[in-house]
């Protein structure tokens, strides 16, 4: 079975997931503070997380094509479908931009002209951190990614239909893939600074963009494992063997360690140098978000490291899917930790300013920062509900894309290599 | 490994080789008198080694006052050279370990020489911190051990000490890895030789008989060492980057340093592998084993890693402005437009801009172009370390301490001298060991030899069913 059918049952299930998400978001919106901080930060969290997964899927695909990898061919339709999620991703992000211009949210400190005028550091950054660049950056960068995703998809399908004896289509695919890589390298950094690093608008770290990308990368691998296992359980892709799963498992394992390496490098260097402007980021998280902070390491390093260390664990579906779920939630948790403390801090300051008794409120804000805040200190049910909604949207879109082409790409020159791919015996 | 090979892949062994021919081609250079080219190269290398020994003697006898280091600029060419050499020492283990894990077949053509290069580069790198201590004879003080010098322990908080451990571990594992690969090849040499030479290779090959059990253990050991080496490749240059990044010096203290140093190290390592392989394949007539495919693949790695360091350079530059921290901003202003602007320009031109030529397939496959490019990259990566070290130190927090640094002849002699040390060791290596892993290259013959894949393939297996099309069939 190489042609995926998106059944009514699946549609109903995914639509109800989206319903749960919508309900959670509505509930969040109406139980929120005056700025709807929880609602908007949840939205930003999931929109950037899933758009990033789509981006890293495209990145993985192009990197493998450029490296002349053969084994991944049987998996490539899944990544193509993931990459196309960049289109709804851009729509989701446009809502944030509308919110930015309409003043509907206070996610970014730098978006507030009054604050910037009184803050020399933000004033210094104003030529980068402003609504114009944020919007243009998002549209140009994600637009470019979409262009490549569509182009590669189109060529990949063209390769399928025409008997391409001298590999002319594949050579085009190689060129487009290689060109995407440097564009991805430069543009992802710039846009991650805008979307995420600028939340803690005074703070900076040169590692940040690579760190966030590594987090997306592992999430993309985890989602791939989940999707493959599901498709196989339905009887599709029987040709995808334990050997392919093992390799994706290895990628999830290796990049979990790579993520930890980047985490450690960033944390250790900031801790060691002990410069106040930099330590403030981790100090805030250690003091007020300890569960998130340590949980991040347990979910994203300890769990995958020890579970996936053994070779045969990467070949067992149950274990692999279980780990993929942990790691997927773990990186979602990581993004939560990247986003929420900064947003919360900004919101408290804005609320304090707008309060009638500024002094009292500021005092109260200071007090609040150290106490439990639902939806910030830890992800609550509404956050999980929102995540379920976005996950439903993601899979709804991905499945609808999967129906558009055969699940296996027999036209790929590496198709036979992928079919006969063996990891062991060595 | 699967024997099914995509028809789009190019062969990696040319000339319709048999197993016996492979043995002959690769082993014979070690069995006959060296050619003129080798002798000339060796004379040059050993002369440079003499320069090294002289400069070293001069430094030790007169002290490092003979260098132009001063109170502001405490690290100059010495540490630049150290980082440069350590960086070069990354490609070998990357090729042998990470590419083994990725099952890249083209590694077999270059892994042996690259691993040897790694070890020699690390040996050269190790010289500089030792000499820089001034009193070389007290170098053993860097090891933590209970001693009679009172409560005098090394500083475990210092990344410089972590470096001692990182580099010595790296050297040990790289050496083991290299030697493991050499054991079956030494046995091959032994079986082909007589007399004293046979005794020597017999000793070095540990009684290898080529039994199935031997191969099985050898494979397991290779895989374990690859698993160990992979984090080591990352750790070594990460810790070298910590030497700078843990400080509070603007221009040094930046969180991207660890991965960016690793990318730069792989970049320079591959450039040095290219420099060596282009010459080696020509002199030892190994063009059929180190093919244009190999050269092209390595050029792609150079393009990739060169662009990665490009992203890192621009990230640093941008974030220095973005930080709003005036000292950070000034450090980078000074780096680009200060008294050492020429080294920044050299770094950018050689490391980021020049590799972009490799987007063109014709250049990637041009041996001459590759050779010059590899030299450019080597120069560029040396500049990078000089930029990081000297330009940063030359502009202290206190303008009254501002200074300029230029090397003395002793420092130049030490650097040029380590090139002599490096090439002397490498040239000796080409005489005593097969520069290509004989056993490993044989393992890919049936899936990458040009009689099996590519346009001239003569052997066809049709046992894999339809869709398995050899390029030779149409």
Interface residues (C-beta under 8 A of the other chain):
Chain A: X66 X68 X70 X120 X121 X124 X125 X128 X165 X167 X170 X178 X181 X182 X185 X186 X189 X193 X202 X204 X205 X206 X207 X208 X209 X210 X257 X261 X262 X265 X266 X268 X269 X270 X272 X273 X274 X275 X277 X410 X413 X414 X415 X416 X417 X419 X420 X421 X422 X426
Chain B: X1 X2 X3 X4 X5 X6 X7 X8 X9 X219 X223 X231 X234 X238 X242 X245 X246 X247 X248 X253 X254 X255 X256 X257 X258 X259 X300 X304 X307 X308 X311 X312 X314 X315 X316 X319 X322 X323 X324 X325 X359 X464 X467 X468 X474
